[in-house]
Amino acid sequence: MDYCSECGEKLNENSLFCPNCGEKIEKPNEKSSRNIIIITSLIIIIIILVTGVAILSIGTNQTQSENVSSYAEPVNNDPEPDYESYHYSNSFEDTDRDGNGYVTLSDMNIAHTPQNIINQMYSDADMNGDGKLNRHEYYKFMYLLNYDYESYGL
């Protein structure tokens, strides 16, 4: 036998309302079906919100990547110049004092150019990244130093 949730009066099994206070009597299966509807509705709302946030996030990321790619530097397809054909104050042979076929930055005496710019030019000329310049790399460095210095803000 059930009791009224409002006043505590004993209820008959088939009562729809409390005979004492008039409170509507809900059967347990009605409560559970209402709870299921509420929970299902909340889950659907949460799914819709999460999906909306995900869609907005993806759209924002695509817009940002499109903006970044629109500022990418163009690829330079110009052929590399013949660095040895230019006139330089020192030849590779003059600078390669020990005759090992390589020149390091310490072998060169460079004045009137900031050290950070010289380091960047040296790094750009050192095409194989071994920290020393072979003949071709040396002349590329000399070209950068003497003819392409504007690219380095000089």
Secondary structure, DSSP 8 states (H G I E B T S, - for coil): --B-TTT--B--TT-SB-TTT--B---HHHHHHHHHHHHHHHHHHHHHHHHHHHHHHHHHHHHHHHHHHHT-----------GGGS--SS-HHHH-TT-SS-B-GGG----SS-HHHHHHHHHHH-TT-SSSB-HHHHHHHHHHHHTSGGGGT-
